[in-house]
Amino acid sequence: MDAAGYNPAEVSHIKHRINDYLAIREIIRKASGETLDLKAYEADMRHLIDTYI
């Protein structure tokens, strides 16, 4: 972000805001029941990728 012209204080502020929005997104996911555990599908996805790609 330094190359884009942001000073260290602005970078810190932006990173803090990103973390806040990510936390809000996670709260909404949990509240709506939209969390998805992909571990149950990992082996099948790997098989499909290995077979067709």
mmCIF file of the N, C-alpha and C atoms, coordinates in Angstrom:
data_MODEL
# 
_entry.id   MODEL 
# 
loop_
_atom_site.group_PDB 
_atom_site.id 
_atom_site.type_symbol 
_atom_site.label_atom_id 
_atom_site.label_alt_id 
_atom_site.label_comp_id 
_atom_site.label_asym_id 
_atom_site.label_entity_id 
_atom_site.label_seq_id 
_atom_site.pdbx_PDB_ins_code 
_atom_site.Cartn_x 
_atom_site.Cartn_y 
_atom_site.Cartn_z 
_atom_site.occupancy 
_atom_site.B_iso_or_equiv 
_atom_site.pdbx_formal_charge 
_atom_site.auth_seq_id 
_atom_site.auth_comp_id 
_atom_site.auth_asym_id 
_atom_site.auth_atom_id 
_atom_site.pdbx_PDB_model_num 
ATOM 1   N N  . MET A 1 1  ? 0.821   -1.186  0.000   1.00 0.00 ? 1  MET A N  1 
ATOM 2   C CA . MET A 1 1  ? 0.000   0.000   0.000   1.00 0.00 ? 1  MET A CA 1 
ATOM 3   C C  . MET A 1 1  ? 0.870   1.258   0.000   1.00 0.00 ? 1  MET A C  1 
ATOM 4   N N  . ASP A 1 2  ? 2.111   1.089   0.389   1.00 0.00 ? 2  ASP A N  1 
ATOM 5   C CA . ASP A 1 2  ? 3.022   2.233   0.352   1.00 0.00 ? 2  ASP A CA 1 
ATOM 6   C C  . ASP A 1 2  ? 3.197   2.731   -1.076  1.00 0.00 ? 2  ASP A C  1 
ATOM 7   N N  . ALA A 1 3  ? 3.267   1.796   -2.021  1.00 0.00 ? 3  ALA A N  1 
ATOM 8   C CA . ALA A 1 3  ? 3.439   2.165   -3.423  1.00 0.00 ? 3  ALA A CA 1 
ATOM 9   C C  . ALA A 1 3  ? 2.227   2.931   -3.957  1.00 0.00 ? 3  ALA A C  1 
ATOM 10  N N  . ALA A 1 4  ? 1.069   2.723   -3.338  1.00 0.00 ? 4  ALA A N  1 
ATOM 11  C CA . ALA A 1 4  ? -0.134  3.420   -3.765  1.00 0.00 ? 4  ALA A CA 1 
ATOM 12  C C  . ALA A 1 4  ? -0.235  4.815   -3.170  1.00 0.00 ? 4  ALA A C  1 
ATOM 13  N N  . GLY A 1 5  ? 0.692   5.162   -2.260  1.00 0.00 ? 5  GLY A N  1 
ATOM 14  C CA . GLY A 1 5  ? 0.719   6.513   -1.718  1.00 0.00 ? 5  GLY A CA 1 
ATOM 15  C C  . GLY A 1 5  ? 0.075   6.669   -0.356  1.00 0.00 ? 5  GLY A C  1 
ATOM 16  N N  . TYR A 1 6  ? -0.244  5.562   0.312   1.00 0.00 ? 6  TYR A N  1 
ATOM 17  C CA . TYR A 1 6  ? -0.829  5.657   1.644   1.00 0.00 ? 6  TYR A CA 1 
ATOM 18  C C  . TYR A 1 6  ? 0.282   5.772   2.677   1.00 0.00 ? 6  TYR A C  1 
ATOM 19  N N  . ASN A 1 7  ? 0.055   6.612   3.688   1.00 0.00 ? 7  ASN A N  1 
ATOM 20  C CA . ASN A 1 7  ? 1.029   6.704   4.771   1.00 0.00 ? 7  ASN A CA 1 
ATOM 21  C C  . ASN A 1 7  ? 0.726   5.603   5.797   1.00 0.00 ? 7  ASN A C  1 
ATOM 22  N N  . PRO A 1 8  ? 1.664   5.317   6.703   1.00 0.00 ? 8  PRO A N  1 
ATOM 23  C CA . PRO A 1 8  ? 1.469   4.210   7.660   1.00 0.00 ? 8  PRO A CA 1 
ATOM 24  C C  . PRO A 1 8  ? 0.202   4.324   8.506   1.00 0.00 ? 8  PRO A C  1 
ATOM 25  N N  . ALA A 1 9  ? -0.191  5.532   8.855   1.00 0.00 ? 9  ALA A N  1 
ATOM 26  C CA . ALA A 1 9  ? -1.413  5.701   9.652   1.00 0.00 ? 9  ALA A CA 1 
ATOM 27  C C  . ALA A 1 9  ? -2.642  5.304   8.841   1.00 0.00 ? 9  ALA A C  1 
ATOM 28  N N  . GLU A 1 10 ? -2.667  5.678   7.570   1.00 0.00 ? 10 GLU A N  1 
ATOM 29  C CA . GLU A 1 10 ? -3.787  5.319   6.710   1.00 0.00 ? 10 GLU A CA 1 
ATOM 30  C C  . GLU A 1 10 ? -3.838  3.813   6.477   1.00 0.00 ? 10 GLU A C  1 
ATOM 31  N N  . VAL A 1 11 ? -2.695  3.190   6.303   1.00 0.00 ? 11 VAL A N  1 
ATOM 32  C CA . VAL A 1 11 ? -2.630  1.742   6.115   1.00 0.00 ? 11 VAL A CA 1 
ATOM 33  C C  . VAL A 1 11 ? -3.197  1.039   7.345   1.00 0.00 ? 11 VAL A C  1 
ATOM 34  N N  . SER A 1 12 ? -2.786  1.487   8.508   1.00 0.00 ? 12 SER A N  1 
ATOM 35  C CA . SER A 1 12 ? -3.276  0.899   9.753   1.00 0.00 ? 12 SER A CA 1 
ATOM 36  C C  . SER A 1 12 ? -4.790  1.062   9.871   1.00 0.00 ? 12 SER A C  1 
ATOM 37  N N  . HIS A 1 13 ? -5.289  2.242   9.530   1.00 0.00 ? 13 HIS A N  1 
ATOM 38  C CA . HIS A 1 13 ? -6.726  2.508   9.602   1.00 0.00 ? 13 HIS A CA 1 
ATOM 39  C C  . HIS A 1 13 ? -7.498  1.608   8.634   1.00 0.00 ? 13 HIS A C  1 
ATOM 40  N N  . ILE A 1 14 ? -7.003  1.459   7.439   1.00 0.00 ? 14 ILE A N  1 
ATOM 41  C CA . ILE A 1 14 ? -7.670  0.628   6.438   1.00 0.00 ? 14 ILE A CA 1 
ATOM 42  C C  . ILE A 1 14 ? -7.677  -0.835  6.888   1.00 0.00 ? 14 ILE A C  1 
ATOM 43  N N  . LYS A 1 15 ? -6.554  -1.325  7.395   1.00 0.00 ? 15 LYS A N  1 
ATOM 44  C CA . LYS A 1 15 ? -6.492  -2.707  7.863   1.00 0.00 ? 15 LYS A CA 1 
ATOM 45  C C  . LYS A 1 15 ? -7.445  -2.942  9.026   1.00 0.00 ? 15 LYS A C  1 
ATOM 46  N N  . HIS A 1 16 ? -7.560  -1.954  9.912   1.00 0.00 ? 16 HIS A N  1 
ATOM 47  C CA . HIS A 1 16 ? -8.488  -2.065  11.036  1.00 0.00 ? 16 HIS A CA 1 
ATOM 48  C C  . HIS A 1 16 ? -9.930  -2.132  10.534  1.00 0.00 ? 16 HIS A C  1 
ATOM 49  N N  . ARG A 1 17 ? -10.268 -1.311  9.556   1.00 0.00 ? 17 ARG A N  1 
ATOM 50  C CA . ARG A 1 17 ? -11.626 -1.324  8.999   1.00 0.00 ? 17 ARG A CA 1 
ATOM 51  C C  . ARG A 1 17 ? -11.921 -2.646  8.305   1.00 0.00 ? 17 ARG A C  1 
ATOM 52  N N  . ILE A 1 18 ? -10.938 -3.187  7.594   1.00 0.00 ? 18 ILE A N  1 
ATOM 53  C CA . ILE A 1 18 ? -11.123 -4.482  6.933   1.00 0.00 ? 18 ILE A CA 1 
ATOM 54  C C  . ILE A 1 18 ? -11.412 -5.561  7.971   1.00 0.00 ? 18 ILE A C  1 
ATOM 55  N N  . ASN A 1 19 ? -10.649 -5.571  9.055   1.00 0.00 ? 19 ASN A N  1 
ATOM 56  C CA . ASN A 1 19 ? -10.873 -6.554  10.109  1.00 0.00 ? 19 ASN A CA 1 
ATOM 57  C C  . ASN A 1 19 ? -12.255 -6.403  10.728  1.00 0.00 ? 19 ASN A C  1 
ATOM 58  N N  . ASP A 1 20 ? -12.707 -5.159  10.908  1.00 0.00 ? 20 ASP A N  1 
ATOM 59  C CA . ASP A 1 20 ? -14.052 -4.925  11.436  1.00 0.00 ? 20 ASP A CA 1 
ATOM 60  C C  . ASP A 1 20 ? -15.116 -5.493  10.505  1.00 0.00 ? 20 ASP A C  1 
ATOM 61  N N  . TYR A 1 21 ? -14.982 -5.245  9.203   1.00 0.00 ? 21 TYR A N  1 
ATOM 62  C CA . TYR A 1 21 ? -15.964 -5.750  8.244   1.00 0.00 ? 21 TYR A CA 1 
ATOM 63  C C  . TYR A 1 21 ? -15.927 -7.272  8.155   1.00 0.00 ? 21 TYR A C  1 
ATOM 64  N N  . LEU A 1 22 ? -14.753 -7.867  8.264   1.00 0.00 ? 22 LEU A N  1 
ATOM 65  C CA . LEU A 1 22 ? -14.666 -9.325  8.255   1.00 0.00 ? 22 LEU A CA 1 
ATOM 66  C C  . LEU A 1 22 ? -15.349 -9.917  9.486   1.00 0.00 ? 22 LEU A C  1 
ATOM 67  N N  . ALA A 1 23 ? -15.189 -9.263  10.618  1.00 0.00 ? 23 ALA A N  1 
ATOM 68  C CA . ALA A 1 23 ? -15.846 -9.729  11.842  1.00 0.00 ? 23 ALA A CA 1 
ATOM 69  C C  . ALA A 1 23 ? -17.362 -9.622  11.709  1.00 0.00 ? 23 ALA A C  1 
ATOM 70  N N  . ILE A 1 24 ? -17.843 -8.526  11.133  1.00 0.00 ? 24 ILE A N  1 
ATOM 71  C CA . ILE A 1 24 ? -19.286 -8.361  10.920  1.00 0.00 ? 24 ILE A CA 1 
ATOM 72  C C  . ILE A 1 24 ? -19.805 -9.438  9.976   1.00 0.00 ? 24 ILE A C  1 
ATOM 73  N N  . ARG A 1 25 ? -19.053 -9.728  8.906   1.00 0.00 ? 25 ARG A N  1 
ATOM 74  C CA . ARG A 1 25 ? -19.465 -10.758 7.963   1.00 0.00 ? 25 ARG A CA 1 
ATOM 75  C C  . ARG A 1 25 ? -19.567 -12.109 8.653   1.00 0.00 ? 25 ARG A C  1 
ATOM 76  N N  . GLU A 1 26 ? -18.617 -12.418 9.531   1.00 0.00 ? 26 GLU A N  1 
ATOM 77  C CA . GLU A 1 26 ? -18.631 -13.696 10.240  1.00 0.00 ? 26 GLU A CA 1 
ATOM 78  C C  . GLU A 1 26 ? -19.815 -13.767 11.201  1.00 0.00 ? 26 GLU A C  1 
ATOM 79  N N  . ILE A 1 27 ? -20.132 -12.671 11.874  1.00 0.00 ? 27 ILE A N  1 
ATOM 80  C CA . ILE A 1 27 ? -21.287 -12.630 12.770  1.00 0.00 ? 27 ILE A CA 1 
ATOM 81  C C  . ILE A 1 27 ? -22.568 -12.886 11.985  1.00 0.00 ? 27 ILE A C  1 
ATOM 82  N N  . ILE A 1 28 ? -22.701 -12.272 10.829  1.00 0.00 ? 28 ILE A N  1 
ATOM 83  C CA . ILE A 1 28 ? -23.892 -12.452 10.001  1.00 0.00 ? 28 ILE A CA 1 
ATOM 84  C C  . ILE A 1 28 ? -23.986 -13.893 9.514   1.00 0.00 ? 28 ILE A C  1 
ATOM 85  N N  . ARG A 1 29 ? -22.859 -14.474 9.108   1.00 0.00 ? 29 ARG A N  1 
ATOM 86  C CA . ARG A 1 29 ? -22.865 -15.876 8.669   1.00 0.00 ? 29 ARG A CA 1 
ATOM 87  C C  . ARG A 1 29 ? -23.343 -16.798 9.770   1.00 0.00 ? 29 ARG A C  1 
ATOM 88  N N  . LYS A 1 30 ? -22.827 -16.600 10.979  1.00 0.00 ? 30 LYS A N  1 
ATOM 89  C CA . LYS A 1 30 ? -23.220 -17.458 12.098  1.00 0.00 ? 30 LYS A CA 1 
ATOM 90  C C  . LYS A 1 30 ? -24.690 -17.271 12.445  1.00 0.00 ? 30 LYS A C  1 
ATOM 91  N N  . ALA A 1 31 ? -25.154 -16.039 12.420  1.00 0.00 ? 31 ALA A N  1 
ATOM 92  C CA . ALA A 1 31 ? -26.547 -15.753 12.766  1.00 0.00 ? 31 ALA A CA 1 
ATOM 93  C C  . ALA A 1 31 ? -27.521 -16.325 11.738  1.00 0.00 ? 31 ALA A C  1 
ATOM 94  N N  . SER A 1 32 ? -27.099 -16.345 10.485  1.00 0.00 ? 32 SER A N  1 
ATOM 95  C CA . SER A 1 32 ? -28.000 -16.831 9.439   1.00 0.00 ? 32 SER A CA 1 
ATOM 96  C C  . SER A 1 32 ? -27.859 -18.330 9.197   1.00 0.00 ? 32 SER A C  1 
ATOM 97  N N  . GLY A 1 33 ? -26.869 -18.953 9.831   1.00 0.00 ? 33 GLY A N  1 
ATOM 98  C CA . GLY A 1 33 ? -26.674 -20.384 9.656   1.00 0.00 ? 33 GLY A CA 1 
ATOM 99  C C  . GLY A 1 33 ? -26.041 -20.736 8.326   1.00 0.00 ? 33 GLY A C  1 
ATOM 100 N N  . GLU A 1 34 ? -25.318 -19.814 7.738   1.00 0.00 ? 34 GLU A N  1 
ATOM 101 C CA . GLU A 1 34 ? -24.724 -20.054 6.432   1.00 0.00 ? 34 GLU A CA 1 
ATOM 102 C C  . GLU A 1 34 ? -23.266 -20.476 6.492   1.00 0.00 ? 34 GLU A C  1 
ATOM 103 N N  . THR A 1 35 ? -22.819 -20.938 7.646   1.00 0.00 ? 35 THR A N  1 
ATOM 104 C CA . THR A 1 35 ? -21.450 -21.429 7.707   1.00 0.00 ? 35 THR A CA 1 
ATOM 105 C C  . THR A 1 35 ? -21.415 -22.805 7.060   1.00 0.00 ? 35 THR A C  1 
ATOM 106 N N  . LEU A 1 36 ? -20.397 -23.046 6.297   1.00 0.00 ? 36 LEU A N  1 
ATOM 107 C CA . LEU A 1 36 ? -20.286 -24.287 5.557   1.00 0.00 ? 36 LEU A CA 1 
ATOM 108 C C  . LEU A 1 36 ? -18.953 -24.937 5.868   1.00 0.00 ? 36 LEU A C  1 
ATOM 109 N N  . ASP A 1 37 ? -19.008 -26.159 6.351   1.00 0.00 ? 37 ASP A N  1 
ATOM 110 C CA . ASP A 1 37 ? -17.783 -26.895 6.645   1.00 0.00 ? 37 ASP A CA 1 
ATOM 111 C C  . ASP A 1 37 ? -17.441 -27.739 5.428   1.00 0.00 ? 37 ASP A C  1 
ATOM 112 N N  . LEU A 1 38 ? -16.370 -27.363 4.737   1.00 0.00 ? 38 LEU A N  1 
ATOM 113 C CA . LEU A 1 38 ? -15.988 -28.045 3.496   1.00 0.00 ? 38 LEU A CA 1 
ATOM 114 C C  . LEU A 1 38 ? -15.115 -29.271 3.729   1.00 0.00 ? 38 LEU A C  1 
ATOM 115 N N  . LYS A 1 39 ? -14.722 -29.540 4.974   1.00 0.00 ? 39 LYS A N  1 
ATOM 116 C CA . LYS A 1 39 ? -13.855 -30.681 5.224   1.00 0.00 ? 39 LYS A CA 1 
ATOM 117 C C  . LYS A 1 39 ? -14.505 -31.989 4.794   1.00 0.00 ? 39 LYS A C  1 
ATOM 118 N N  . ALA A 1 40 ? -15.800 -32.084 4.911   1.00 0.00 ? 40 ALA A N  1 
ATOM 119 C CA . ALA A 1 40 ? -16.487 -33.311 4.511   1.00 0.00 ? 40 ALA A CA 1 
ATOM 120 C C  . ALA A 1 40 ? -16.407 -33.535 3.005   1.00 0.00 ? 40 ALA A C  1 
ATOM 121 N N  . TYR A 1 41 ? -16.175 -32.485 2.252   1.00 0.00 ? 41 TYR A N  1 
ATOM 122 C CA . TYR A 1 41 ? -16.153 -32.581 0.796   1.00 0.00 ? 41 TYR A CA 1 
ATOM 123 C C  . TYR A 1 41 ? -14.749 -32.536 0.204   1.00 0.00 ? 41 TYR A C  1 
ATOM 124 N N  . GLU A 1 42 ? -13.717 -32.347 1.042   1.00 0.00 ? 42 GLU A N  1 
ATOM 125 C CA . GLU A 1 42 ? -12.356 -32.159 0.537   1.00 0.00 ? 42 GLU A CA 1 
ATOM 126 C C  . GLU A 1 42 ? -11.882 -33.307 -0.344  1.00 0.00 ? 42 GLU A C  1 
ATOM 127 N N  . ALA A 1 43 ? -12.055 -34.530 0.099   1.00 0.00 ? 43 ALA A N  1 
ATOM 128 C CA . ALA A 1 43 ? -11.570 -35.677 -0.664  1.00 0.00 ? 43 ALA A CA 1 
ATOM 129 C C  . ALA A 1 43 ? -12.279 -35.765 -2.013  1.00 0.00 ? 43 ALA A C  1 
ATOM 130 N N  . ASP A 1 44 ? -13.575 -35.530 -2.012  1.00 0.00 ? 44 ASP A N  1 
ATOM 131 C CA . ASP A 1 44 ? -14.336 -35.580 -3.268  1.00 0.00 ? 44 ASP A CA 1 
ATOM 132 C C  . ASP A 1 44 ? -13.911 -34.469 -4.214  1.00 0.00 ? 44 ASP A C  1 
ATOM 133 N N  . MET A 1 45 ? -13.674 -33.275 -3.684  1.00 0.00 ? 45 MET A N  1 
ATOM 134 C CA . MET A 1 45 ? -13.243 -32.165 -4.532  1.00 0.00 ? 45 MET A CA 1 
ATOM 135 C C  . MET A 1 45 ? -11.863 -32.439 -5.121  1.00 0.00 ? 45 MET A C  1 
ATOM 136 N N  . ARG A 1 46 ? -10.960 -32.979 -4.300  1.00 0.00 ? 46 ARG A N  1 
ATOM 137 C CA . ARG A 1 46 ? -9.641  -33.321 -4.816  1.00 0.00 ? 46 ARG A CA 1 
ATOM 138 C C  . ARG A 1 46 ? -9.734  -34.362 -5.912  1.00 0.00 ? 46 ARG A C  1 
ATOM 139 N N  . HIS A 1 47 ? -10.600 -35.348 -5.734  1.00 0.00 ? 47 HIS A N  1 
ATOM 140 C CA . HIS A 1 47 ? -10.783 -36.386 -6.753  1.00 0.00 ? 47 HIS A CA 1 
ATOM 141 C C  . HIS A 1 47 ? -11.294 -35.766 -8.058  1.00 0.00 ? 47 HIS A C  1 
ATOM 142 N N  . LEU A 1 48 ? -12.280 -34.891 -7.965  1.00 0.00 ? 48 LEU A N  1 
ATOM 143 C CA . LEU A 1 48 ? -12.812 -34.247 -9.166  1.00 0.00 ? 48 LEU A CA 1 
ATOM 144 C C  . LEU A 1 48 ? -11.749 -33.406 -9.863  1.00 0.00 ? 48 LEU A C  1 
ATOM 145 N N  . ILE A 1 49 ? -10.988 -32.660 -9.092  1.00 0.00 ? 49 ILE A N  1 
ATOM 146 C CA . ILE A 1 49 ? -9.932  -31.827 -9.687  1.00 0.00 ? 49 ILE A CA 1 
ATOM 147 C C  . ILE A 1 49 ? -8.878  -32.699 -10.348 1.00 0.00 ? 49 ILE A C  1 
ATOM 148 N N  . ASP A 1 50 ? -8.460  -33.745 -9.657  1.00 0.00 ? 50 ASP A N  1 
ATOM 149 C CA . ASP A 1 50 ? -7.447  -34.625 -10.223 1.00 0.00 ? 50 ASP A CA 1 
ATOM 150 C C  . ASP A 1 50 ? -7.948  -35.339 -11.471 1.00 0.00 ? 50 ASP A C  1 
ATOM 151 N N  . THR A 1 51 ? -9.213  -35.696 -11.493 1.00 0.00 ? 51 THR A N  1 
ATOM 152 C CA . THR A 1 51 ? -9.764  -36.449 -12.614 1.00 0.00 ? 51 THR A CA 1 
ATOM 153 C C  . THR A 1 51 ? -10.014 -35.577 -13.826 1.00 0.00 ? 51 THR A C  1 
ATOM 154 N N  . TYR A 1 52 ? -10.537 -34.386 -13.628 1.00 0.00 ? 52 TYR A N  1 
ATOM 155 C CA . TYR A 1 52 ? -11.006 -33.592 -14.770 1.00 0.00 ? 52 TYR A CA 1 
ATOM 156 C C  . TYR A 1 52 ? -10.111 -32.429 -15.138 1.00 0.00 ? 52 TYR A C  1 
ATOM 157 N N  . ILE A 1 53 ? -9.114  -32.134 -14.353 1.00 0.00 ? 53 ILE A N  1 
ATOM 158 C CA . ILE A 1 53 ? -8.239  -31.009 -14.700 1.00 0.00 ? 53 ILE A CA 1 
ATOM 159 C C  . ILE A 1 53 ? -6.844  -31.519 -14.982 1.00 0.00 ? 53 ILE A C  1 
# 
